[in-house]
Amino acid sequence: MPVDAESVAGQRDSSGRGFSLRNTVIYGLTAVGAAILLVIAFREPAPVSAVATDRLGPAPGEQVQQYLNDARTSLDGGDADPHWALVSFTDYLTPQQIPAAAAGLRVSGVIQHVPIDRVQTPVITVATPAGDEPAVKSADAAAGLVGAQQFRDQRSSDIARVTESRLRAGCACTAGIVVRGTLPQLRELATQPGVSAVQALPADAIAGRFAVSPLLPGSSDTVTPNPDDGPVPTE
């Protein structure tokens, strides 16, 4: 099912005001070889569902173990066609670690998220052209997206500031990557140290027409938002 950016972006919170950074997810979607297309989407929690053909990553409220089981099942099959797949990591990576983590597969998207205890920071998926350099520079691209936004409350502005600062400093903030590979290649990648899950879409999935919602490192039991009642660091 195609992602309808206009209808998603038109949603508002229950108070009738515009959304703040704390419930904002920034998506980057692109076809292979095309220029980067960046869409800002505001998401409400979706109903619990199993892995679907138009989605990479767990749904809010989904049991983590169920998602891991479904991700493994998605790698079954004997076809030789390339598939889009989400690679989730057990720990956050630095930008320089991304090429090795991809094990030679083409990286089409990098998911950046600055982890701060009890502070909701944005999850930013940056679409990347082929090659190692765009993947390594994805943190700077994500920082630029955050810095370009305007926020209506001080907390959101403070979260944006520390998120941008840490991304530009090269923090270990890479939560996952979207790659393109055959099922045997993806099964091999799933066995590598530091990889918590590899989930593949069917071979006929179309670039730019599936949602990406990562399994963040440290997730356990049920996929739920990080509480947002902690202090925002100054740096």
C-alpha positions in Angstrom: 0.0 0.0 0.0 1.6 3.3 -1.0 2.4 5.8 1.7 0.0 8.8 1.4 2.2 11.6 2.7 -0.4 14.3 2.3 -3.0 12.5 4.3 -0.5 11.5 7.0 0.9 15.0 7.3 -2.5 16.5 7.6 -3.2 14.7 11.0 -3.2 16.8 14.1 -3.0 16.0 17.8 -6.0 15.8 20.2 -5.5 19.3 21.4 -6.0 20.7 17.9 -2.5 22.2 17.7 0.3 21.3 15.4 2.5 18.3 16.3 5.7 18.8 18.3 9.0 17.0 17.7 8.2 14.3 20.2 5.6 12.6 18.0 7.3 13.4 14.7 8.9 10.8 12.4 10.9 12.0 9.4 11.0 9.7 6.4 13.3 9.7 3.4 12.0 7.6 0.5 13.6 7.2 -2.8 13.9 4.9 -5.9 17.3 3.5 -6.6 19.5 6.1 -8.4 16.9 8.8 -7.9 17.4 12.1 -5.9 16.6 12.0 -2.2 13.0 12.7 -1.5 12.3 13.7 2.1 8.8 13.7 3.5 7.9 14.7 7.1 5.1 12.5 8.4 3.2 12.7 11.6 2.1 9.3 12.9 -0.6 8.2 15.3 -0.1 4.7 16.9 -1.4 2.1 14.5 -3.2 -1.1 15.4 -1.1 -4.1 16.3 -0.4 -6.1 13.1 1.9 -8.8 11.8 4.7 -8.0 9.3 2.9 -6.7 6.2 4.1 -6.5 2.6 4.0 -2.7 2.7 5.9 -2.2 5.9 9.4 -2.8 7.2 9.7 -2.9 11.0 7.3 -3.7 13.9 4.0 -1.9 14.4 3.5 0.0 17.7 2.2 -2.4 20.3 3.6 -5.5 18.5 5.4 -8.1 20.6 9.1 -7.9 19.8 9.5 -11.7 19.8 6.6 -12.0 17.3 8.3 -9.5 15.0 11.6 -11.3 15.3 9.9 -14.6 14.3 8.1 -12.9 11.4 11.3 -11.3 10.2 13.1 -14.7 10.1 10.1 -16.2 8.2 10.4 -13.3 5.6 13.8 -14.7 4.6 12.4 -18.1 3.6 12.2 -18.9 -0.1 14.4 -20.0 -3.0 14.0 -17.2 -5.5 17.1 -15.3 -6.8 15.5 -11.9 -7.0 16.7 -8.9 -5.0 14.6 -7.8 -2.1 14.3 -4.7 0.0 15.1 -5.4 3.6 15.4 -3.7 7.0 18.5 -4.6 9.1 18.0 -3.8 12.8 21.0 -3.7 15.1 21.5 -4.9 18.7 23.4 -1.7 19.5 23.5 1.8 17.9 26.4 2.2 15.3 28.5 5.2 14.5 28.3 6.4 10.8 31.7 5.0 10.1 30.5 1.5 11.0 27.6 1.4 8.5 29.5 0.1 5.4 30.9 -2.9 7.3 27.5 -3.6 8.8 25.9 -3.8 5.3 28.3 -6.6 4.4 28.7 -5.3 0.8 24.9 -4.9 0.1 23.6 -1.7 -1.4 22.4 0.6 1.4 19.3 2.6 0.3 18.3 4.1 3.7 19.9 4.8 7.1 17.8 5.2 10.2 19.2 7.7 12.7 17.9 8.0 16.3 19.6 9.8 19.2 18.8 7.7 22.3 18.2 9.7 25.5 16.7 8.1 28.5 13.0 9.0 29.0 13.2 11.6 26.2 11.3 11.1 22.9 13.7 12.0 20.1 12.8 11.7 16.4 13.5 8.7 14.3 14.9 9.9 11.0 15.2 7.7 7.9 17.6 9.2 5.3 17.4 7.8 1.8 20.9 7.4 0.4 22.4 6.9 -3.2 24.7 4.0 -3.8 28.1 4.0 -2.3 29.6 4.1 1.2 30.0 7.9 1.5 26.3 8.8 1.4 25.6 6.3 4.1 28.4 7.6 6.3 27.2 11.2 5.8 23.6 10.2 6.6 24.0 11.5 10.2 24.8 15.0 8.9 21.8 14.8 6.6 19.6 13.8 9.5 21.0 16.7 11.6 20.2 19.1 8.8 16.6 17.9 8.6 16.1 18.4 12.3 17.7 21.8 12.3 15.5 23.0 9.5 12.3 22.4 11.5 10.4 25.0 13.6 8.8 24.0 16.9 6.0 25.6 19.0 7.2 24.7 22.4 10.5 25.0 24.3 10.9 21.3 25.0 10.6 20.3 21.4 13.1 23.0 20.5 15.5 21.7 23.1 15.2 18.1 21.9 15.9 19.2 18.4 18.9 21.1 19.5 20.5 18.2 21.3 19.5 15.8 18.6 21.2 17.9 15.9 24.3 18.5 18.0 24.9 14.8 18.7 24.3 13.7 15.1 26.8 16.3 13.8 29.3 15.0 16.4 29.1 11.5 14.9 27.3 9.8 17.8 26.5 6.1 17.8 22.9 6.8 16.7 22.4 4.5 13.7 19.5 2.1 14.6 19.2 0.3 11.3 19.6 0.3 7.6 17.5 -0.5 4.5 19.4 -2.7 2.1 18.8 -4.5 -1.2 19.9 -8.1 -1.6 18.9 -11.6 -2.5 17.4 -14.0 0.1 20.7 -16.0 0.5 22.6 -12.7 1.0 20.0 -11.5 3.6 20.1 -14.8 5.4 23.8 -14.5 5.7 23.6 -11.0 6.9 21.1 -12.0 9.6 23.8 -14.3 11.2 26.3 -11.5 11.6 27.3 -10.3 15.1 25.4 -7.1 16.1 22.4 -7.8 13.9 19.1 -8.4 15.8 16.8 -8.9 12.8 16.7 -8.8 9.0 13.2 -8.5 7.5 12.7 -8.8 3.8 9.8 -7.5 1.7 8.5 -9.6 -1.3 10.6 -9.2 -4.4 7.8 -7.2 -6.2 7.8 -4.5 -3.5 8.3 -1.0 -5.1 10.9 1.4 -3.8 9.2 4.4 -2.1 6.0 2.6 -1.5 6.6 0.9 1.8 6.8 2.4 5.3 9.9 1.9 7.5 9.7 1.8 11.3 12.8 0.4 12.9 13.2 -2.0 15.8 15.3 0.3 18.0 18.2 -1.2 19.9 17.3 -2.2 23.4 13.6 -2.9 22.6 12.1 -5.7 24.6 8.7 -7.3 25.1 6.4 -4.8 23.4 7.2 -2.0 20.9 6.2 1.1 22.8 7.3 4.8 22.6 10.0 6.0 24.9 8.6 7.9 27.9 8.9 11.6 27.6 9.1 12.8 31.1 12.9 13.1 31.6 15.2 16.1 31.5 16.6 17.2 28.1 20.4 17.3 28.3 22.1 20.6 27.5 24.5 18.9 25.2 
